[in-house]
Amino acid sequence: MSSKIIALVPAAGTGTRLGDSLPKQYLDINGQALIIHTLQALARVARIEKIIVILSPEDQHWRGLVANDSSAWRALSTRVETLNVGGKSRRDSVLNGLNAMPEQSQKDAWIMVHDAARPCIRSELIEQFIDELEADPIGGLLALPLADTIKLGDGGLRVAQTLSRENIWRAQTPQMFKFDLLKKALSASPNATDEAEAIEATGHQPKLVLGDSANLKVTYATDLKLAKMLLSENT
């Protein structure tokens, strides 16, 4: 890939659905913070030139994490930078991060956005993802074809309709697009829930790259338990 790749990791959320006062990216998984697992997977990919973590301006936990000076952090410290420009939503955090980067030097860069709360991503999957997109004119995202039967509810906990799952995919991260295109798309899409949706709104069609069911997003307590098991198997 001729263009450089910069990974953005939005990590400004509070993770309240886990029922813990500590933001989920800082919760312990097998002896180290969840976000450290995520960053380790990205850092193993040599083609990623830089990893930028987008923190909340009010973040009170990152400094303590790095001050701990663990061997895991020392191995990451030369690859990871932080920007305390996180916003209320993922879209805001990513756009603020792009706005804080020097535009001229990043103009032709690929921006790979990956959720801090997806710690089980395999480095090999990231490599395959890059291989799939290196010659693509738009960019794309990891995703999984939907395997479950889909029911449309009527608002009263009754099934109104069974929907076809044909061509329905569950979006994952990473999602990767060129700096200029992504910045313009997010600027024009204040309600976008992910980068791909913003790109779609510009009339482009992001490429679907087959993901992995193990690449789960830690949202609820049961996800955290599953992530602990998956990461234990990989060590």
C-alpha positions as CSV (number, residue, x, y, z in Angstrom):
1,M,0.0,0.0,0.0
2,S,1.6,3.3,-1.1
3,S,-0.4,5.6,1.2
4,K,0.3,5.5,4.9
5,I,-2.2,4.1,7.3
6,I,-3.2,5.9,10.5
7,A,-5.4,4.2,13.1
8,L,-7.9,6.3,15.1
9,V,-9.3,4.7,18.2
10,P,-12.2,6.7,19.7
11,A,-12.1,6.1,23.4
12,A,-14.1,9.0,24.9
13,G,-17.2,7.1,26.0
14,T,-18.4,6.3,29.5
15,G,-19.6,2.8,28.9
16,T,-22.6,3.2,31.3
17,R,-24.5,0.1,29.9
18,L,-21.9,-2.1,31.7
19,G,-23.1,-0.8,35.0
20,D,-19.6,0.2,36.2
21,S,-18.4,3.6,37.2
22,L,-15.2,3.0,35.3
23,P,-15.4,3.6,31.5
24,K,-15.4,0.3,29.8
25,Q,-12.1,0.9,27.9
26,Y,-10.3,0.9,31.3
27,L,-11.9,-2.2,32.7
28,D,-9.6,-5.1,33.6
29,I,-9.4,-8.0,31.2
30,N,-7.0,-10.7,32.3
31,G,-4.7,-8.4,34.1
32,Q,-4.7,-5.3,31.8
33,A,-7.0,-2.6,30.6
34,L,-9.4,-3.5,27.8
35,I,-8.0,-0.7,25.6
36,I,-4.4,-2.1,26.0
37,H,-5.6,-5.4,24.3
38,T,-7.1,-3.3,21.5
39,L,-3.9,-1.3,21.0
40,Q,-1.7,-4.3,21.1
41,A,-3.6,-5.9,18.2
42,L,-3.2,-2.7,16.1
43,A,0.4,-2.3,17.0
44,R,1.3,-5.7,15.8
45,V,0.4,-4.6,12.2
46,A,3.6,-3.0,10.8
47,R,1.7,-1.2,8.0
48,I,-0.1,1.0,10.5
49,E,2.3,4.0,10.8
50,K,0.6,5.6,13.8
51,I,-2.1,4.9,16.4
52,I,-4.0,7.9,17.7
53,V,-6.3,7.4,20.7
54,I,-9.1,10.0,20.9
55,L,-9.8,10.7,24.6
56,S,-12.4,12.9,26.3
57,P,-11.1,16.3,27.5
58,E,-12.2,15.3,30.9
59,D,-10.5,11.8,30.9
60,Q,-9.2,11.0,34.3
61,H,-7.9,7.5,33.7
62,W,-5.4,7.4,30.8
63,R,-2.7,9.2,32.8
64,G,-2.9,6.6,35.5
65,L,-2.8,3.8,33.0
66,V,0.4,4.9,31.4
67,A,1.9,6.0,34.7
68,N,1.7,2.4,35.8
69,D,4.6,1.9,33.3
70,S,3.7,-1.7,32.7
71,S,5.7,-3.8,30.2
72,A,2.6,-3.8,28.0
73,W,2.4,0.0,27.8
74,R,6.2,0.4,27.4
75,A,5.9,-1.8,24.2
76,L,3.2,0.5,22.9
77,S,4.4,3.9,23.9
78,T,6.4,4.6,20.7
79,R,3.4,3.7,18.5
80,V,0.6,5.4,20.3
81,E,-0.4,9.1,20.6
82,T,-3.4,10.7,22.3
83,L,-5.7,13.6,21.5
84,N,-8.0,14.9,24.2
85,V,-10.7,16.1,21.7
86,G,-13.3,13.4,22.1
87,G,-17.0,14.4,21.7
88,K,-20.4,13.2,22.7
89,S,-20.6,10.6,19.9
90,R,-18.3,8.4,18.0
91,R,-18.8,10.6,14.9
92,D,-17.9,13.7,16.9
93,S,-14.8,12.1,18.4
94,V,-13.5,10.8,15.0
95,L,-14.2,14.2,13.3
96,N,-12.5,16.1,16.1
97,G,-9.5,13.8,15.8
98,L,-9.3,14.4,12.0
99,N,-9.6,18.2,12.5
100,A,-6.8,18.1,15.1
101,M,-4.4,16.4,12.6
102,P,-2.3,18.5,10.2
103,E,-4.3,18.3,7.0
104,Q,-1.6,18.7,4.5
105,S,0.6,15.9,5.8
106,Q,-2.4,13.5,6.1
107,K,-4.1,14.3,2.8
108,D,-3.5,11.0,1.1
109,A,-3.5,8.8,4.2
110,W,-5.9,6.0,4.9
111,I,-7.7,6.5,8.2
112,M,-8.5,3.2,9.9
113,V,-11.1,3.7,12.7
114,H,-11.4,0.9,15.3
115,D,-13.5,0.8,18.4
116,A,-11.6,0.8,21.6
117,A,-14.2,-1.7,22.9
118,R,-13.3,-4.4,20.3
119,P,-10.2,-5.9,22.1
120,C,-10.5,-9.3,20.5
121,I,-9.6,-8.3,17.0
122,R,-6.9,-10.5,15.5
123,S,-3.9,-8.8,13.9
124,E,-4.1,-11.3,11.1
125,L,-7.7,-10.1,10.4
126,I,-6.5,-6.5,10.2
127,E,-3.8,-7.5,7.8
128,Q,-6.4,-9.3,5.6
129,F,-8.6,-6.2,5.8
130,I,-5.8,-4.0,4.5
131,D,-5.1,-6.4,1.7
132,E,-8.7,-6.2,0.6
133,L,-8.8,-2.4,0.6
134,E,-5.4,-1.4,-0.6
135,A,-6.5,-0.9,-4.2
136,D,-10.1,0.1,-3.5
137,P,-11.1,3.6,-4.6
138,I,-13.5,4.1,-1.7
139,G,-12.5,2.0,1.3
140,G,-14.7,-0.2,3.4
141,L,-15.4,-2.0,6.7
142,L,-15.4,-5.3,8.4
143,A,-18.8,-6.8,8.6
144,L,-20.6,-10.2,9.0
145,P,-23.6,-11.5,7.1
146,L,-26.5,-11.8,9.4
147,A,-27.3,-15.4,10.4
148,D,-30.3,-14.8,12.7
149,T,-33.9,-14.6,11.7
150,I,-35.0,-10.9,12.0
151,K,-38.4,-10.0,13.5
152,L,-40.0,-6.5,13.2
153,G,-41.8,-5.6,16.5
154,D,-45.0,-3.6,16.6
155,G,-44.1,-1.6,19.7
156,G,-46.2,-3.8,22.0
157,L,-43.8,-6.8,22.1
158,R,-45.6,-8.6,19.3
159,V,-44.1,-9.7,16.0
160,A,-45.4,-7.5,13.2
161,Q,-43.3,-9.1,10.4
162,T,-40.5,-11.4,9.7
163,L,-37.9,-9.6,7.6
164,S,-35.6,-11.2,5.0
165,R,-32.0,-11.4,6.1
166,E,-30.6,-11.6,2.6
167,N,-27.9,-9.1,2.0
168,I,-28.1,-7.9,5.6
169,W,-24.7,-7.4,7.3
170,R,-23.6,-6.5,10.8
171,A,-21.1,-3.7,10.7
172,Q,-17.8,-4.1,12.7
173,T,-14.6,-2.2,12.8
174,P,-12.0,-1.4,11.6
175,Q,-13.5,0.9,8.9
176,M,-11.0,2.6,6.6
177,F,-11.3,5.5,4.2
178,K,-9.0,8.2,2.9
179,F,-8.5,11.2,5.1
180,D,-10.1,13.8,2.8
181,L,-13.2,11.8,1.9
182,L,-13.8,10.7,5.5
183,K,-13.4,14.2,6.9
184,K,-15.8,15.7,4.4
185,A,-18.3,12.9,4.9
186,L,-18.4,13.2,8.7
187,S,-18.7,17.0,8.5
188,A,-21.8,16.6,6.4
189,S,-23.4,13.8,8.5
190,P,-23.9,14.9,12.1
191,N,-26.1,11.9,12.9
192,A,-23.9,9.2,11.4
193,T,-23.5,6.2,13.7
194,D,-20.4,5.0,11.9
195,E,-17.9,6.1,9.3
196,A,-19.5,3.9,6.6
197,E,-22.9,5.6,7.0
198,A,-21.3,9.0,6.5
199,I,-19.5,7.7,3.4
200,E,-22.8,6.3,2.1
201,A,-24.5,9.7,2.5
202,T,-22.0,11.1,0.0
203,G,-23.2,8.6,-2.7
204,H,-20.3,6.2,-2.3
205,Q,-20.6,2.5,-1.6
206,P,-18.1,1.2,1.0
207,K,-16.7,-2.3,0.4
208,L,-17.9,-5.1,2.8
209,V,-14.9,-7.2,4.0
210,L,-15.7,-10.4,5.8
211,G,-15.2,-10.0,9.6
212,D,-15.1,-12.4,12.5
213,S,-17.7,-13.2,15.1
214,A,-14.9,-13.1,17.8
215,N,-14.4,-9.4,16.9
216,L,-17.1,-8.5,19.4
217,K,-17.8,-5.0,20.8
218,V,-17.9,-5.0,24.6
219,T,-21.2,-3.3,25.5
220,Y,-22.8,-5.4,28.2
221,A,-21.4,-7.4,31.1
222,T,-21.9,-10.7,29.2
223,D,-19.7,-9.3,26.4
224,L,-16.9,-8.6,28.9
225,K,-17.0,-12.2,30.2
226,L,-16.8,-13.5,26.6
227,A,-13.9,-11.2,25.8
228,K,-12.0,-12.5,28.8
229,M,-12.5,-16.1,27.5
230,L,-11.5,-15.2,23.9
231,L,-8.4,-13.3,25.0
232,S,-7.4,-16.1,27.3
233,E,-7.5,-18.6,24.4
234,N,-5.2,-16.3,22.4
235,T,-2.5,-16.0,25.0
